[in-house]
Structure formats: C-alpha cells, structure tokens
C-alpha cells in the first residue's frame, strides 16, 4: 500500500506503507487509507513531528553512550526519522503558510 499525501501548497508526497503508518502514529492518528490534516491543526502536528525526531535522536545518543561504556557500538538506522519525515514537515510548513489542508487517500 502507498500513502499519497496531497495539498494545494506542495507537490504530492508518496510514502510506502511502513513509513506512512509510522508518520500517522507519530502524529497521533490511526493509520487509515484516507484522512485529512486540517490547516488549523498543522502547527501542532509539526510540533509533534519535531518532538518525535528529537526523542529518537536523544534515544540514539543515549544508546551510543551506553554502548561505548561497554566497549561496544550500535548500528544507527540507515534512514533516520528526521530524514524520513522531513518531506512531510516541509509540506506541512507550506500548507500552513498558505492555509491549505493536507489529505490522503481521496
């Protein structure tokens, strides 16, 4: 399954199902085949994205410090949450600036 996010403020954003599901979970939404992020809610949703990114980075840094203390190393994800969610963060920023909603599955 693909998630195709659309807004009048930006080009369409396509995500594979695992990434789209993770995005919706981060935003406190049930993964579904269609939905809407209303323009009025975008500021709060962007803050949720930012907090999730900061939390993942802090957890990885702590895991690295713990591993170093044991003389080990950890393997970081090939694609960080920041990289994975950045296109949506930009779409939200543009949609908020122009007062447009973001929809998917319609």
C-alpha positions as CSV (number, residue, x, y, z in Angstrom):
1,X,0.0,0.0,0.0
2,X,1.1,3.5,-0.7
3,X,0.2,6.7,1.1
4,X,-0.2,9.7,-1.2
5,X,-0.4,13.0,0.6
6,X,-1.8,15.9,-1.3
7,X,-2.0,19.7,-0.7
8,X,-2.5,22.7,-2.9
9,X,0.6,24.1,-1.3
10,X,3.1,21.5,-2.4
11,X,3.8,18.6,-4.7
12,X,2.3,15.2,-3.8
13,X,4.2,13.2,-1.3
14,X,4.2,9.4,-1.7
15,X,5.3,7.1,1.1
16,X,5.4,3.4,1.3
17,X,3.0,1.8,3.8
18,X,5.6,1.3,6.7
19,X,6.8,5.0,6.5
20,X,3.2,6.3,6.1
21,X,1.9,4.3,9.0
22,X,4.8,5.5,11.2
23,X,4.1,9.1,10.3
24,X,0.5,8.8,11.2
25,X,1.3,7.1,14.5
26,X,3.8,9.9,15.3
27,X,1.0,12.4,14.7
28,X,-1.4,10.5,17.0
29,X,-3.6,9.3,14.1
30,X,-4.8,5.8,13.5
31,X,-3.2,4.5,10.2
32,X,-6.0,4.6,7.7
33,X,-6.4,4.6,3.9
34,X,-7.7,8.2,3.9
35,X,-7.8,11.2,6.0
36,X,-7.1,14.9,6.4
37,X,-4.7,17.2,8.3
38,X,-6.6,20.5,8.6
39,X,-4.7,23.7,8.1
40,X,-5.7,24.9,11.6
41,X,-4.1,21.8,13.1
42,X,-0.8,21.9,11.2
43,X,1.2,23.9,13.7
44,X,0.5,21.4,16.5
45,X,1.2,18.5,14.1
46,X,4.6,20.0,13.2
47,X,5.4,20.3,16.8
48,X,4.6,16.6,17.3
49,X,6.9,15.7,14.4
50,X,9.7,17.8,15.9
51,X,9.3,16.2,19.3
52,X,9.4,12.7,17.8
53,X,12.5,13.5,15.9
54,X,14.2,15.0,18.9
55,X,13.2,12.0,21.0
56,X,14.6,9.5,18.5
57,X,17.9,11.4,18.3
58,X,18.2,11.6,22.1
59,X,17.5,7.9,22.4
60,X,20.1,7.0,19.8
61,X,22.7,9.3,21.5
62,X,22.0,7.6,24.9
63,X,22.2,4.1,23.3
64,X,25.6,5.1,21.8
65,X,26.9,6.4,25.2
66,X,25.7,3.2,26.9
67,X,27.3,1.0,24.2
68,X,30.6,3.0,24.4
69,X,30.7,2.4,28.2
70,X,30.5,-1.3,27.5
71,X,33.1,-1.1,24.7
72,X,30.5,-1.8,22.0
73,X,29.0,0.1,19.1
74,X,25.4,0.3,17.9
75,X,24.1,0.4,14.4
76,X,22.2,3.5,13.6
77,X,19.2,3.2,11.2
78,X,20.1,3.7,7.6
79,X,17.4,6.4,7.3
80,X,16.7,8.4,10.4
81,X,13.2,9.6,11.5
82,X,14.4,13.1,10.7
83,X,15.2,12.2,7.1
84,X,12.0,10.1,6.7
85,X,9.7,12.8,8.0
86,X,11.4,15.9,6.6
87,X,9.3,15.9,3.3
88,X,6.1,15.9,5.3
89,X,7.4,18.6,7.6
90,X,8.1,20.8,4.6
91,X,4.7,20.0,3.1
92,X,3.0,21.0,6.4
93,X,5.1,24.2,6.6
94,X,4.0,25.3,3.2
95,X,0.4,24.2,3.7
96,X,0.2,26.1,6.9
97,X,1.7,29.2,5.4
98,X,-0.9,29.2,2.6
99,X,-3.8,28.0,4.7
100,X,-4.3,24.7,2.9
101,X,-5.3,21.2,4.2
102,X,-3.3,18.0,3.5
103,X,-5.3,15.0,2.5
104,X,-4.6,11.4,1.6
105,X,-6.5,8.6,0.0
106,X,-9.1,10.8,-1.7
